[in-house]
Amino acid sequence: MSEIEKDVAPTEEDAEVDAVRDNILTALESVIDPELGIDIVNLGLIYGVDLNEEGLCHIKMTLTTMGCPLSDLLNEQINQALSEVPEVKDVEVELVWYPAWSVDKMSRYARIALGIR
């Protein structure tokens, strides 16, 4: 980031985009990994969130294991959770395997809940 960019105050539009992104992440916190009992955000499974002008929300995420049989269930739950966010008109979930998920991606909350130090 250049020095000029650092000195520019965030615009109202930037604040709105951040608020919508926060709303999306909050909605995704209602999606619980059934095997671990922790939401997918705190597990660190969400790698990216993008919302275009048409309301298409692109979620880039991974799973705890490549052979996880719960991808369809999680996809349904993600779509249901994001249907509560007014700005989201459609959802596209992209499963990625790189970088591989590890416990290092989990939040402090998730680590405590699972007894991991």
TARA-V143993 format. One line per field, one symbol per residue. ss: DSSP state (@ for helix, = for strand, . for the rest). phi: phi as a letter, one per 30 degrees, with the letter a starting at -180 (. if undefined). psi: psi as a letter, one per 30 degrees, with the letter a starting at -180 (. if undefined). A space follows every 10 residues. Layout:
# TARA-V143993
ss: ???
phi: ???
psi: ???
This chain:
# TARA-V143993
ss: ..@@@@@... .@@@@@@@@@ @@@@@@@@.. .==....==. .....===== =....===== =......... @@@@@@@@@@ @@.......= =====..... ..@@@..@@@ @@@@...
phi: .ddddddddd dddedddddd dddddddddd ccdddcibdd dddiddcabb bdddjdcccc bbbdbdcedc dddddddddd ddddceddca bbccdbcbdd dbdddddeed dddcicc
psi: kleeeefkkk leeeeeeeee eeeeeeefff jkjfefgklf effgfjfkkk jlffgkjjkk lalekegkgg eeeeeeeeee efffjefjfl kkkjklgkkk klfffkleee eeeghk.
